[in-house]
């Protein structure tokens, strides 16, 4: 026994529970979350638009974010159910996936360091700003975490086909998964040659679903790669050392509690004192996390954007390993302590670890949650302010629609247009939709290109938007 009176708390063991009830719980909570102000952000709006365009056999991907296959496999059938529900259905899937990823984190944490480590891993991932942000805005990173963690869990349980299928799903979300999936595929075939047909078929899915839709929508097979190689000005790609900036971002995503846990996991694992011999499994997950971060660092040195969301999968793995390292350390201390003091040691360690995570979240999350709710209300208000301005037909007679670059997909969806039919570089004659992006801030100022246009005027205003027209060419 590791501990008395609750020896199982820090005793690593594979979970043998089913997934039905946890899956139902994730679906229910994801559905209830839609009762709060909820709207997709930039990339998800593009996927929702592309789903609608595919059903209309009129796909246009020349503008907007990089093509991403897995989300569109959802948004195409959602589009068949109507514009009124398609965005909410995607938000439901994205949030349910993020919640299911927490269950996988618990399974892996329990496997490495006992239920205490599993619970701490859930808290670390659930309270991380990057986790809440991506789930709240409908990004696909929650699904990516689910696929990667579930694949690891299935592999450790010797369900190789399941692990490979989940790896393919991860590869349909992020190209950084491809090298690891390729190595895993080679190992699967080397271990058993009869796997070659379905392994080859799974790998063939990746180029088909990544490249051919781009060829259809933009005429360029490799537009997604070119888009990722055109980073924003604040990207780590422009840092003095992009690779160091990536590792710095990864450390900042984890925070002090997880970093301490990682150091403990490394120290105890390297000395063979990982609890119940889980050091080898932890080392494999740690190698995957480090290699993923290193791959992003190399790609960023080569000019790719290196956005923080590229690091979400290894960050989730690091949270699990950090939780396991803390569990191992507490177990070591408890075993060397008097039996009557072990419960106190465990309780004190839990309070310190969870308290540190909660304190960090309390500092980071409230401003984001308020801004997210404001942006959702702003998106909901767009249709009303357009109607107050006279409707799309009247505005169209004035000139082309312009808006902030990050609002182009939202406006295109609302106006039932392709994204390339809404621009962000205003020039007269023009209709400019200016938004307030955060609470207590005015909409963007008038663009300089319109400042001297005669007759420029605001035709509709709300707490979230201003509609300005400059129908003259100046």
C-alpha positions as CSV (number, residue, x, y, z in Angstrom):
1,X,0.0,0.0,0.0
2,X,1.2,3.5,-0.8
3,X,-1.0,5.4,1.6
4,X,-3.1,4.8,4.6
5,X,-6.1,5.2,5.0
6,X,-6.7,5.8,1.3
7,X,-4.0,3.7,-0.5
8,X,-5.6,3.9,-3.9
9,X,-5.5,7.7,-4.2
10,X,-1.9,7.8,-5.4
11,X,-1.7,4.2,-6.7
12,X,-1.4,4.1,-10.5
13,X,-3.7,1.8,-12.3
14,X,-5.4,1.6,-15.7
15,X,-9.0,2.6,-15.6
16,X,-11.4,-0.2,-16.6
17,X,-14.6,1.9,-16.7
18,X,-16.7,2.3,-19.7
19,X,-17.2,5.5,-21.7
20,X,-20.9,5.7,-22.1
21,X,-21.8,7.7,-19.0
22,X,-18.8,10.1,-19.3
23,X,-19.7,10.6,-23.0
24,X,-23.3,11.4,-22.1
25,X,-22.2,13.8,-19.4
26,X,-20.0,15.6,-21.9
27,X,-22.8,15.9,-24.4
28,X,-25.2,17.2,-21.8
29,X,-22.8,19.8,-20.4
30,X,-21.8,20.9,-23.9
31,X,-25.5,21.4,-24.8
32,X,-26.2,23.4,-21.6
33,X,-23.2,25.6,-22.3
34,X,-25.1,26.9,-25.4
35,X,-27.6,28.6,-23.1
36,X,-24.8,31.1,-22.4
37,X,-23.8,33.7,-25.0
38,X,-21.9,31.5,-27.5
39,X,-20.6,32.2,-31.0
40,X,-17.7,30.9,-33.1
41,X,-14.6,32.8,-33.7
42,X,-12.6,33.4,-37.0
43,X,-11.6,29.9,-38.0
44,X,-14.8,28.1,-37.0
45,X,-16.9,30.6,-39.0
46,X,-14.8,29.8,-42.1
47,X,-15.4,26.0,-41.6
48,X,-19.1,26.6,-41.2
49,X,-19.2,28.7,-44.4
50,X,-17.3,26.0,-46.2
51,X,-19.7,23.4,-45.1
52,X,-22.6,25.5,-46.6
53,X,-20.7,26.1,-49.8
54,X,-19.9,22.4,-50.3
55,X,-23.6,21.5,-50.0
56,X,-24.2,24.2,-52.7
57,X,-21.3,22.8,-54.8
58,X,-19.7,26.2,-54.8
59,X,-16.6,26.0,-52.4
60,X,-14.3,29.0,-52.2
61,X,-11.3,28.8,-50.0
62,X,-9.1,31.4,-51.6
63,X,-9.5,33.7,-48.5
64,X,-9.6,33.1,-44.8
65,X,-7.8,30.5,-42.6
66,X,-6.1,27.4,-43.7
67,X,-8.3,24.5,-44.8
68,X,-8.9,22.0,-42.1
69,X,-10.6,18.7,-43.1
70,X,-12.0,17.3,-39.8
71,X,-14.2,20.2,-38.9
72,X,-15.7,20.4,-42.4
73,X,-16.7,16.7,-42.1
74,X,-19.0,18.0,-39.4
75,X,-20.1,21.3,-40.9
76,X,-21.2,19.8,-44.2
77,X,-24.1,17.7,-42.7
78,X,-24.8,20.6,-40.3
79,X,-25.3,22.9,-43.2
80,X,-28.0,20.6,-44.6
81,X,-30.0,21.2,-41.4
82,X,-30.1,25.0,-42.1
83,X,-28.2,28.2,-41.3
84,X,-30.1,28.7,-38.1
85,X,-28.6,25.7,-36.4
86,X,-25.3,25.0,-38.1
87,X,-23.2,27.4,-36.0
88,X,-24.7,26.1,-32.7
89,X,-24.1,22.5,-33.8
90,X,-20.5,23.1,-34.4
91,X,-20.1,24.9,-31.1
92,X,-21.7,21.8,-29.5
93,X,-19.3,19.4,-31.1
94,X,-16.2,21.6,-30.3
95,X,-17.2,21.9,-26.6
96,X,-18.2,18.3,-26.2
97,X,-14.9,17.3,-27.7
98,X,-13.0,19.5,-25.2
99,X,-14.9,18.0,-22.3
100,X,-14.2,14.5,-23.5
101,X,-10.6,15.4,-23.6
102,X,-10.7,16.1,-19.9
103,X,-12.0,12.6,-19.3
104,X,-9.1,11.2,-21.3
105,X,-6.7,13.4,-19.2
106,X,-8.2,11.8,-16.1
107,X,-7.7,8.3,-17.5
108,X,-4.1,8.9,-18.4
109,X,-3.3,10.7,-15.2
110,X,-4.8,7.9,-13.2
111,X,-2.8,5.4,-15.1
112,X,0.4,7.2,-14.3
113,X,-0.1,8.5,-10.8
114,X,-3.4,7.3,-9.4
115,X,-6.8,9.0,-9.2
116,X,-5.3,12.0,-7.4
117,X,-3.0,12.6,-10.4
118,X,-6.0,12.1,-12.7
119,X,-8.1,14.7,-10.9
120,X,-5.2,17.1,-10.8
121,X,-4.6,16.7,-14.6
122,X,-8.3,17.5,-15.2
123,X,-8.0,20.7,-13.1
124,X,-4.8,21.7,-14.8
125,X,-6.2,21.3,-18.3
126,X,-9.7,22.6,-17.5
127,X,-8.5,25.8,-15.9
128,X,-5.8,26.6,-18.5
129,X,-6.6,29.8,-20.3
130,X,-5.8,28.2,-23.7
131,X,-8.2,25.3,-22.9
132,X,-11.1,27.6,-21.9
133,X,-10.5,30.0,-24.8
134,X,-10.5,27.3,-27.5
135,X,-13.5,25.5,-26.1
136,X,-15.4,28.8,-25.6
137,X,-14.8,30.1,-29.1
138,X,-15.4,26.9,-30.9
139,X,-11.8,26.2,-32.0
140,X,-10.8,22.7,-32.9
141,X,-8.0,22.3,-30.3
142,X,-10.3,20.6,-27.8
143,X,-11.0,17.9,-30.4
144,X,-7.3,17.7,-31.1
145,X,-6.6,17.1,-27.4
146,X,-9.3,14.5,-27.3
147,X,-7.8,12.6,-30.3
148,X,-4.2,12.7,-29.0
149,X,-5.0,11.8,-25.4
150,X,-7.5,9.1,-26.4
151,X,-5.0,7.7,-28.9
152,X,-2.3,7.5,-26.2
153,X,-4.8,5.8,-23.9
154,X,-5.8,3.2,-26.5
155,X,-2.2,2.5,-27.4
156,X,-1.3,1.9,-23.7
157,X,-4.3,-0.5,-23.5
158,X,-2.9,-2.4,-26.6
159,X,-5.8,-1.3,-28.9
160,X,-3.5,-0.4,-31.8
161,X,-6.2,0.0,-34.5
162,X,-8.2,2.4,-32.3
163,X,-5.0,4.4,-31.5
164,X,-4.1,4.7,-35.2
165,X,-7.6,5.8,-36.2
166,X,-7.5,8.5,-33.6
167,X,-4.1,9.5,-34.8
168,X,-5.5,9.9,-38.3
169,X,-8.3,12.1,-36.9
170,X,-5.6,14.2,-35.2
171,X,-3.8,14.4,-38.5
172,X,-6.9,15.8,-40.1
173,X,-6.8,18.7,-37.5
174,X,-3.1,19.6,-37.4
175,X,-0.2,18.7,-39.8
176,X,2.2,18.6,-36.9
177,X,0.7,15.2,-36.1
178,X,1.7,13.7,-39.4
179,X,5.4,12.8,-38.6
180,X,4.3,11.0,-35.4
181,X,1.5,9.2,-37.1
182,X,3.9,8.2,-39.9
183,X,6.4,6.7,-37.4
184,X,3.5,5.0,-35.6
185,X,2.3,3.5,-38.9
186,X,5.8,2.1,-39.6
187,X,6.0,0.6,-36.2
188,X,2.5,-1.0,-36.6
189,X,3.4,-2.6,-39.9
190,X,6.8,-3.7,-38.7
191,X,5.2,-5.4,-35.7
192,X,2.5,-7.1,-37.9
193,X,2.6,-7.1,-41.7
194,X,-1.1,-7.9,-42.0
195,X,-1.8,-4.3,-40.8
196,X,-0.4,-2.8,-44.0
197,X,-3.7,-2.4,-46.0
198,X,-5.6,-0.5,-43.3
199,X,-2.6,1.5,-42.2
200,X,-1.9,2.5,-45.8
201,X,-5.5,3.4,-46.3
202,X,-5.6,5.5,-43.2
203,X,-2.5,7.4,-44.3
204,X,-3.9,8.0,-47.8
205,X,-6.9,9.8,-46.3
206,X,-4.6,12.7,-45.2
207,X,-3.5,14.0,-48.5
208,X,-6.9,13.4,-50.1
209,X,-8.8,15.4,-47.5
210,X,-6.2,18.1,-47.1
211,X,-5.3,18.8,-50.7
212,X,-8.2,18.0,-53.0
213,X,-10.7,20.4,-51.4
214,X,-8.2,23.2,-51.6
215,X,-7.7,22.4,-55.3
216,X,-11.4,22.7,-55.7
217,X,-11.9,25.8,-53.6
218,X,-8.9,27.9,-54.5
219,X,-7.2,26.2,-57.4
220,X,-4.0,25.7,-55.3
221,X,-3.3,22.4,-53.7
222,X,-0.9,23.9,-51.2
223,X,-2.8,27.1,-50.2
224,X,-3.1,25.9,-46.6
225,X,0.7,25.6,-46.3
226,X,1.2,29.0,-47.9
227,X,-1.4,30.6,-45.6
228,X,0.4,29.1,-42.5
229,X,3.6,30.5,-43.9
230,X,2.2,34.1,-43.8
231,X,2.3,34.8,-40.1
232,X,0.7,37.8,-38.4
233,X,3.1,40.6,-37.2
234,X,2.9,39.4,-33.6
235,X,3.9,35.8,-34.4
236,X,6.9,34.1,-32.8
237,X,8.2,33.8,-36.3
238,X,9.4,37.4,-36.0
239,X,11.1,37.0,-32.7
240,X,14.9,37.3,-32.5
241,X,15.0,33.5,-31.9
242,X,11.7,31.9,-33.0
243,X,12.5,28.5,-31.5
244,X,13.2,30.0,-28.1
245,X,10.0,32.0,-28.4
246,X,8.1,28.8,-29.0
247,X,9.6,27.0,-25.9
248,X,8.9,30.2,-23.9
249,X,5.3,30.1,-25.0
250,X,5.0,26.5,-24.1
251,X,6.3,27.1,-20.6
252,X,4.0,30.1,-20.2
253,X,1.0,27.9,-21.2
254,X,1.8,25.5,-18.4
255,X,2.4,27.7,-15.4
256,X,4.4,27.1,-12.2
257,X,2.5,24.1,-10.7
258,X,2.7,22.0,-13.9
259,X,6.3,23.0,-14.5
260,X,7.3,21.9,-10.9
261,X,5.4,18.6,-11.5
262,X,7.3,18.1,-14.8
263,X,10.6,18.6,-13.0
264,X,9.6,16.1,-10.4
265,X,8.5,13.6,-13.0
266,X,11.8,13.9,-14.8
267,X,13.8,13.5,-11.6
268,X,11.8,10.6,-10.2
269,X,11.4,8.9,-13.5
270,X,15.1,9.1,-14.4
271,X,16.0,7.5,-11.1
272,X,13.6,4.7,-11.5
273,X,11.4,5.9,-8.6
274,X,8.3,6.6,-10.8
275,X,5.4,5.2,-8.8
276,X,4.5,1.6,-9.7
277,X,6.9,1.5,-12.5
278,X,5.1,4.0,-14.7
279,X,8.3,5.8,-15.7
280,X,8.5,4.1,-19.1
281,X,4.9,5.1,-20.1
282,X,5.5,8.6,-18.8
283,X,8.7,8.9,-20.7
284,X,7.0,7.9,-23.9
285,X,4.3,10.6,-23.4
286,X,7.0,13.1,-22.4
287,X,9.0,12.4,-25.5
288,X,6.0,12.9,-27.7
289,X,5.2,16.3,-26.0
290,X,8.8,17.5,-26.3
291,X,9.2,16.3,-29.9
292,X,5.9,18.1,-30.9
293,X,7.1,21.4,-29.3
294,X,10.5,21.0,-31.0
295,X,8.8,20.4,-34.4
296,X,6.7,23.6,-34.0
297,X,9.9,25.4,-33.1
298,X,11.7,24.2,-36.2
299,X,8.6,25.1,-38.4
300,X,8.6,28.5,-36.9
301,X,12.3,29.0,-37.6
302,X,11.4,28.2,-41.2
303,X,8.8,31.0,-41.3
304,X,5.5,29.3,-40.2
305,X,3.3,31.2,-37.8
306,X,4.0,29.3,-34.6
307,X,0.7,30.3,-33.0
308,X,0.0,29.2,-29.4
309,X,-2.7,26.8,-30.5
310,X,-0.1,24.7,-32.3
311,X,1.2,23.8,-28.8
312,X,-2.1,22.8,-27.2
313,X,-1.7,19.1,-27.7
314,X,1.8,18.9,-26.1
315,X,0.6,21.3,-23.4
316,X,-2.2,18.9,-22.4
317,X,0.3,16.0,-22.3
318,X,2.6,18.1,-20.1
319,X,-0.3,18.8,-17.7
320,X,-0.8,15.1,-17.3
321,X,2.9,14.4,-16.8
322,X,3.1,17.2,-14.3
323,X,0.2,15.9,-12.3
324,X,1.8,12.4,-12.3
325,X,5.2,13.9,-11.1
326,X,3.5,15.7,-8.2
327,X,1.6,12.5,-7.3
328,X,4.8,10.5,-7.3
329,X,6.6,13.1,-5.1
330,X,3.7,13.1,-2.6
331,X,3.7,9.3,-2.5
332,X,7.5,9.3,-1.8
333,X,7.1,11.8,1.1
334,X,4.1,9.9,2.5
335,X,5.9,6.6,2.5
336,X,8.7,8.1,4.5
337,X,6.3,9.6,7.0
338,X,4.5,8.3,10.0
339,X,1.2,6.6,9.1
340,X,-0.8,9.0,11.1
341,X,0.5,12.0,9.2
342,X,0.0,10.6,5.6
343,X,-3.5,11.9,5.2
344,X,-2.4,15.4,6.3
345,X,0.5,15.3,3.7
346,X,-1.9,14.3,0.9
347,X,-4.5,16.9,1.8
348,X,-1.9,19.7,2.1
349,X,-0.3,18.8,-1.2
350,X,-3.8,18.8,-2.9
351,X,-4.6,22.2,-1.5
352,X,-1.3,23.7,-2.6
353,X,-1.5,22.2,-6.1
354,X,-5.2,22.9,-6.8
355,X,-4.9,26.3,-5.1
356,X,-2.0,27.3,-7.3
357,X,-4.0,26.3,-10.4
358,X,-7.1,28.1,-9.3
359,X,-5.2,31.3,-8.3
360,X,-3.6,31.4,-11.8
361,X,-7.0,30.9,-13.5
362,X,-8.6,33.5,-11.4
363,X,-6.1,36.0,-12.6
364,X,-6.3,35.0,-16.3
365,X,-9.8,33.9,-17.1
366,X,-12.3,36.6,-16.0
367,X,-11.3,39.2,-18.6
368,X,-11.4,36.6,-21.3
369,X,-14.8,35.3,-20.3
370,X,-16.3,38.8,-20.3
371,X,-14.8,39.5,-23.7
372,X,-16.1,36.2,-25.0
373,X,-19.6,36.9,-23.9
374,X,-19.4,40.4,-25.4
375,X,-18.2,39.1,-28.7
376,X,-21.0,36.5,-28.8
377,X,-23.6,39.2,-28.2
378,X,-21.9,41.3,-30.9
379,X,-22.3,38.5,-33.4
380,X,-25.9,38.0,-32.5
381,X,-26.5,41.7,-33.0
382,X,-25.1,41.9,-36.5
383,X,-28.3,40.9,-38.3
384,X,-30.3,43.6,-36.4
385,X,-27.9,46.4,-37.1
386,X,-27.8,45.5,-40.8
387,X,-31.7,45.6,-40.9
388,X,-31.6,49.0,-39.1
389,X,-29.2,50.2,-41.9
390,X,-31.8,49.3,-44.5
391,X,-30.9,45.7,-45.3
392,X,-28.4,44.1,-47.5
393,X,-30.0,45.1,-50.8
394,X,-29.8,48.8,-49.9
395,X,-26.3,48.6,-48.7
396,X,-25.2,46.7,-51.7
397,X,-26.3,49.6,-54.0
398,X,-23.8,51.8,-52.1
399,X,-20.7,49.7,-52.5
400,X,-18.7,46.7,-51.4
401,X,-18.9,45.5,-47.8
402,X,-15.8,46.0,-45.6
403,X,-15.1,45.1,-42.0
404,X,-12.3,44.2,-39.6
405,X,-10.1,41.3,-40.9
406,X,-11.0,39.0,-38.1
407,X,-14.7,39.6,-38.6
408,X,-14.8,38.8,-42.3
409,X,-16.1,35.2,-42.0
410,X,-18.9,36.3,-39.5
411,X,-20.0,39.0,-41.9
412,X,-19.8,36.7,-44.9
413,X,-21.9,34.1,-43.1
414,X,-24.5,36.6,-42.1
415,X,-24.8,38.1,-45.6
416,X,-24.7,34.6,-47.2
417,X,-21.6,35.4,-49.2
418,X,-18.3,33.9,-49.9
419,X,-15.5,35.2,-47.7
420,X,-13.7,36.8,-50.7
421,X,-16.8,38.9,-51.2
422,X,-16.2,40.8,-47.9
423,X,-12.9,42.8,-47.7
424,X,-11.0,44.5,-44.9
425,X,-9.2,47.2,-46.9
426,X,-11.9,49.9,-47.3
427,X,-11.9,52.1,-50.4
428,X,-14.9,54.1,-51.7
429,X,-17.6,53.5,-52.6
430,X,-18.0,51.3,-49.5
431,X,-20.1,50.1,-46.6
432,X,-18.0,49.6,-43.5
433,X,-19.1,47.5,-40.6
434,X,-17.1,48.6,-37.6
435,X,-17.3,46.6,-34.4
436,X,-16.4,47.2,-30.7
437,X,-14.3,44.1,-29.9
438,X,-14.3,44.3,-26.1
439,X,-16.7,45.8,-23.5
440,X,-16.4,49.5,-22.8
441,X,-14.6,50.3,-26.0
442,X,-15.8,52.2,-29.1
443,X,-15.9,50.6,-32.5
444,X,-12.9,50.9,-34.7
445,X,-12.2,54.4,-36.0
446,X,-13.1,55.3,-39.6
447,X,-10.5,54.0,-42.1
448,X,-8.2,56.6,-43.5
449,X,-9.2,55.8,-47.0
450,X,-12.7,57.0,-46.3
451,X,-11.9,60.0,-44.1
452,X,-12.3,62.6,-46.9
453,X,-15.1,61.1,-48.9
454,X,-18.0,63.6,-49.2
455,X,-21.3,62.4,-47.7
456,X,-19.7,59.8,-45.5
457,X,-22.1,59.0,-42.7
458,X,-23.2,56.5,-40.1
459,X,-26.6,54.9,-41.0
460,X,-27.0,52.5,-38.1
461,X,-25.5,52.2,-34.7
462,X,-25.8,49.7,-31.7
463,X,-23.7,49.1,-28.6
464,X,-21.7,46.7,-30.7
465,X,-21.6,48.0,-34.3
466,X,-21.5,51.1,-36.4
467,X,-22.6,50.9,-40.1
468,X,-20.9,53.7,-42.1
469,X,-21.5,54.3,-45.8
470,X,-19.3,56.3,-48.2
471,X,-21.3,55.9,-51.5
472,X,-19.2,58.5,-53.4
473,X,-15.9,57.7,-54.9
474,X,-14.5,60.9,-53.5
